[in-house]
Amino acid sequence: MTPLNPLLPCLADATNMVLWIGMIILVLFLVVLVMLVGSYFALWFQAWLSDAPVGFAELIGMRFRKVDPRTIVLSRIRAVKAGLNISIAQMETHYLAGGGVPTIVTAMIAANRAKIDLPWDTACAIDLAGRDILSAVQTSVNPKVIDCPNPASGRMTIDAVAQDGIQLKAKARVTVRANIARLVGGATEETIVARVGEGIVTTIGSSQTHKQVLENPDRISKTVLEKGLDAGTAFEILSIDIADIDVGDNIGAKLQADQAEADKRRFQAEAEKRRAMAIAQEQEFKAEVQKNRALVILAEAEIPKAIAEAFHKGNLGIMDYYRLNNIQADTSMRSSIAGTGEHRPTPPSGPGIPPSSS
């Protein structure tokens, strides 16, 4: 036993060291636990007093899951006080998905008070789709008025032309209510405005005269409402009211004037074309006349040759030639007296042809 006595103090010191390290670790754990419990004690106590208890383990778990415990606890308290059964897990799931838990809870409370069926899953889907769920619920409770056309588009009226050619400028106001069931995947306000504008143009365009529209503007509202323009949209149209309607320009008269001017230019072009063709044809006729005259001159040039040939062959006597010249002279004299001024060329003399007595 004597050899072991020197080792006992060493073992005692090692045991004491382990005990001290354990105590330090335990103290640190308790300090951290107290800090965690202290940081969430106010939330836990507030939830407990509001009859919406939340465990410390859930609060600590939210911290490690990167969830804001205060947002979840306060939303849970509001939901419970409003009589809504929404679990902590559902709120955490939507928070981690990037949704706005307080906004959804507020919207569901408003829907519950207005007797509107709005399940949690539907509200989450609408919120994650980028729609303002709170605004949709408010629109369902308090209908919204949409100007048609939208002044932001730069147009102040919807212009249409009746069958008599008179232009009418109309402005409408559409009262709509949000349809929660069709909010996901439903068309927006722009579709409502476009469809209403199309209905107004169709109604005015189908009217025989603009006076019919001015006498009964409500026929536009009735016709547009009968078309079911809210199909496939996120809204339900309650009414369409014609706020203003004015008479514009006489489009029919302008179109007729433009058509008449176009016809005038077309007829002028056709007349100019015919005139050019007539001038060209006249020039062709003149050229033909000159050509024929040249042929006549060429033929007359052959006459002296033929007369000379007749003298050489003895077929024409001198007396016959003189009589021919006398006949030509008499013809020229009669033409001069008559005032025609026609000049007949005298056959030239040549070898074997006696000179003319004229």
C-alpha positions, 0 to 999 in steps of 0.5 A: 500500500505504501507505493500507491500513497504518492498517487492519491493526491494526483488523482484527487486533483484530477477529480477536482478539475473534472468537477470544476469543468463540469460545473463551469459548463453547467453554469454556462448552459444555465446562463444561456438557457436563462437568457433564451427563456428571458428573451422569449418570456414576454412573448410566452407570457403575452401568448399565455394571457391571450389564450394562444399559448406557445411553448418555449420549445417552439419559440426557440425552434423558430429562432433556429429556423430563421423565423421571427417569433414576434411576428408569428406570436402576435399573428397567432394572438390576433387570429385566436382573438378573432376566432380563427384556428390557424396553427403555428406550423401553418404560419411558419410555413407561409413565413418561410415561403416568403409570404406576409403572415400579418397581412394574411391574418388581417385579410382573413379577419376582415373576411370573417367579419364580412361573412366571406369564405376565405380559407387559409390555403387560398389566402396563402396562394393569393399572397404568394401569387403577388396579389394584395389579399387585403385589398381584394378583401376590402374590394369585396366588402367595399366595391371599387369604381374603375374609370373607363378608359383609364386616365393613366393611359392618356385617353379621356374618352372612348370614341365610336361612330354610329351608322349615320357617321356621327362620332360619339365620345363616351366615358363610363364608370364600372363598379366591380367587386373582387371575386376571391374564388377567381383571384388566382389566375383571374384577369386584372382591371385592364381586362375589364376596361378593355372589354367594357370599351369594346362593348361601348364601341360595339353598341354605338357602332350598331346604332342606326343614328347617334340620336338613339344613343343620346336619347337612351345612354342606358342601352349601352350599359344594358348591352355591355352587361348582357355580354358577361364581361367579367367572365374569367376575371378576378372581379364581378361587375355590379354596374356600368354607368355612362358618366358622360357622352358627347358628340364628336366630328362627322366622320361619315362626311369626312370619309365621303369628302375624302372619297370624293377627292380621291375619285376626283384625282382618279378621274383627273388622272384617267382624263389626263391619260385619255388626253395624252393618248389623243395627242399621241394619236393626233401626232400619229395621224399627222405623221401618216398624212406627211407620209402620204403626202410624200408618197403623192409627191413621189408619184407626181415626180414620176409624171414628167418621166411618163410623159417623156416616155410617151413622147419617145414611144409616140403614144402622146402627141404635141397637141395632146400635151398642149391640151393637158397643159390648158386643162391644168391652167384652167383648173388652177384658175378656177381654184384661184377664183374659188379661193381654195388656193390649191396649187398644182405643180406644172409638169417640168419640161425636159428633153423631148418635152415641149415647153408649156404654153401656160 
